[in-house]
Amino acid sequence: MGNGSSRLIVGISGATGVILGVRLLQVLQDSKVETHLVFSKWGARTLIHETPYNLEQVQKMATRSYASQDEGAVISSGSFLTRGMVVCPCSVRSVAAIANGHGDNLLHRAADVVLKERRKLVLVVRETPLSDVHLENMLKLSRMGVTIFPPVPAFYNHPRTIDDIVAQTVMRILDQFDILNEGKPGRQERTTRKAETLESPRIQSRWRRLSRRYFQRCNTPPQRTVSRPKEDSRGRTTSVHVSIQRLANTNATGTAG
Ligand SMILES: Cc1cc2nc3c(=O)[nH]c(=O)nc-3n(C[C@H](O)[C@H](O)[C@H](O)COP(=O)(O)O)c2cc1C
């Protein structure tokens, strides 16, 4: 095991964007940094919901991983030296727990320890829009020296895929800890790859398609339906959903419109 400066605690809580935490661990696998991973219960749930990975696969990406109920784990103690902790992604529930010192699971306890030891804490807070409660908790933490790092994408490097956006965000998070991924193929390529300009016909037509779909969705009233009993070919009664407009036409003309 290494010394404190080579250890980073990685918390993954139940906000959307759990792939950010997964990619962060993958990047660190090639570095000299030891990763100490803790998932919250809801972080594990979002992992299954949003990614093709299971918990065990992601735990194997870390140097060590701990169960969220295990408050006897080393990261629960300030005497276990680390360079700090990143919670990526970080739910607003975890923000509230950390801001108010509720160390009732290992993720929150580890963050509490990082705070009391005045080490670096980076919270990749993912929620939108934000309530006064969220903003007040974040301000409180920021005033304690915590870095509030919402995973807001940048577009000046012309990302072409979601993975481009994820990679760029992960590299910016690692910059917070001065972790340079020298010799890592991909960083330069992924963050500064020359992409098509916004004026290119392909991008323009994709953008037009997306915006058309968006405005169509905004302007189409939700279709209202009623459930109607119907007999199937074997004489069984099932129910079908008929649009109210279609029913109105049936009533007016005697046939389905
Ligand atoms: C698929 C999914 C996505 C979620 N996305 C968010 C989110 O983006 N931000 C957030 O604050 N909570 C989100 N939640 C709700 C949190 O998981 C929930 O508040 C939970 O109690 C957080 O607990 P934790 O901070 O201990 O992980 C999401 C839940 C699920 C199941």
Ligand as a Chemical Component Dictionary entry (heavy atoms), coordinates in Angstrom:
data_LIG
# 
_chem_comp.id                   LIG 
_chem_comp.type                 NON-POLYMER 
_chem_comp.pdbx_formal_charge   0 
_chem_comp.three_letter_code    LIG 
# 
loop_
_chem_comp_atom.comp_id 
_chem_comp_atom.atom_id 
_chem_comp_atom.alt_atom_id 
_chem_comp_atom.type_symbol 
_chem_comp_atom.charge 
_chem_comp_atom.model_Cartn_x 
_chem_comp_atom.model_Cartn_y 
_chem_comp_atom.model_Cartn_z 
_chem_comp_atom.pdbx_ordinal 
LIG C1  C1  C 0 -31.752 6.108  -11.991 1  
LIG C2  C2  C 0 -31.691 7.120  -10.887 2  
LIG C3  C3  C 0 -31.168 8.373  -11.168 3  
LIG C4  C4  C 0 -31.080 9.338  -10.155 4  
LIG N1  N1  N 0 -30.534 10.543 -10.458 5  
LIG C5  C5  C 0 -30.316 11.435 -9.467  6  
LIG C6  C6  C 0 -29.592 12.639 -9.747  7  
LIG O1  O1  O 0 -29.165 12.914 -10.875 8  
LIG N2  N2  N 0 -29.342 13.472 -8.716  9  
LIG C7  C7  C 0 -29.777 13.200 -7.429  10 
LIG O2  O2  O 0 -29.477 13.994 -6.546  11 
LIG N3  N3  N 0 -30.489 12.088 -7.160  12 
LIG C8  C8  C 0 -30.757 11.185 -8.126  13 
LIG N4  N4  N 0 -31.425 10.020 -7.860  14 
LIG C9  C9  C 0 -32.031 9.845  -6.515  15 
LIG C10 C10 C 0 -31.003 9.329  -5.497  16 
LIG O3  O3  O 0 -30.509 8.074  -5.887  17 
LIG C11 C11 C 0 -31.679 9.195  -4.124  18 
LIG O4  O4  O 0 -31.995 10.487 -3.630  19 
LIG C12 C12 C 0 -30.819 8.486  -3.123  20 
LIG O5  O5  O 0 -31.458 8.521  -1.869  21 
LIG C13 C13 C 0 -29.421 9.076  -3.007  22 
LIG O6  O6  O 0 -28.750 8.430  -1.943  23 
LIG P1  P1  P 0 -27.151 8.439  -1.868  24 
LIG O7  O7  O 0 -26.710 9.846  -1.937  25 
LIG O8  O8  O 0 -26.843 7.807  -0.533  26 
LIG O9  O9  O 0 -26.650 7.603  -3.003  27 
LIG C14 C14 C 0 -31.542 9.043  -8.836  28 
LIG C15 C15 C 0 -32.072 7.769  -8.574  29 
LIG C16 C16 C 0 -32.134 6.826  -9.578  30 
LIG C17 C17 C 0 -32.694 5.465  -9.259  31 
# 
loop_
_chem_comp_bond.comp_id 
_chem_comp_bond.atom_id_1 
_chem_comp_bond.atom_id_2 
_chem_comp_bond.value_order 
_chem_comp_bond.pdbx_ordinal 
LIG C1  C2  SING 1  
LIG C2  C3  SING 2  
LIG C2  C16 DOUB 3  
LIG C3  C4  DOUB 4  
LIG C4  N1  SING 5  
LIG C4  C14 SING 6  
LIG N1  C5  DOUB 7  
LIG C5  C6  SING 8  
LIG C5  C8  SING 9  
LIG C6  O1  DOUB 10 
LIG C6  N2  SING 11 
LIG N2  C7  SING 12 
LIG C7  O2  DOUB 13 
LIG C7  N3  SING 14 
LIG N3  C8  DOUB 15 
LIG C8  N4  SING 16 
LIG N4  C9  SING 17 
LIG N4  C14 SING 18 
LIG C9  C10 SING 19 
LIG C10 O3  SING 20 
LIG C10 C11 SING 21 
LIG C11 O4  SING 22 
LIG C11 C12 SING 23 
LIG C12 O5  SING 24 
LIG C12 C13 SING 25 
LIG C13 O6  SING 26 
LIG O6  P1  SING 27 
LIG P1  O7  DOUB 28 
LIG P1  O8  SING 29 
LIG P1  O9  SING 30 
LIG C14 C15 DOUB 31 
LIG C15 C16 SING 32 
LIG C16 C17 SING 33 
# 
